[in-house]
């Protein structure tokens, strides 16, 4: 792994921490806090690729686990990894890797629509497919009511985050085309 890779991994772990510092937006009608932090895995995977994006997310989670208060609301330590909402945190790792893998495969012809579809698949599909069953198991709730309780209110905000991520991914592709060339070479190995 090159020094550049290490710097990018650390930089995006720091970006994830910064996204956690933004105060949550509480939707008054439902009282659900929507945070900026779930945008991080979309950006990590879409910009860094599968390997670096996944490692960046793992680095962030290690920093949280050792007690740094980097999660939204200033949470840190091991407690966030064992509650009913923990599955969504684990889903971040899977999403960063999946989004990175898909982005690498489609980098040469990646536009906003395809980047948005990849971000939705990873940012909603994968994170929810890990988080909702975890929530259901930990809360003793059947799967559909668990989805309604743990994820349904977040879908509009997550669609907006997927759009922001897609715009950022496409902008990086245009501004730094060599990133894609490096990722395409990595994907062929």
Beta strands, then each sheet from edge to edge (+ up, - down):
strand 1: 25-27
strand 2: 32-34
sheet 1: 1+ 2-
end
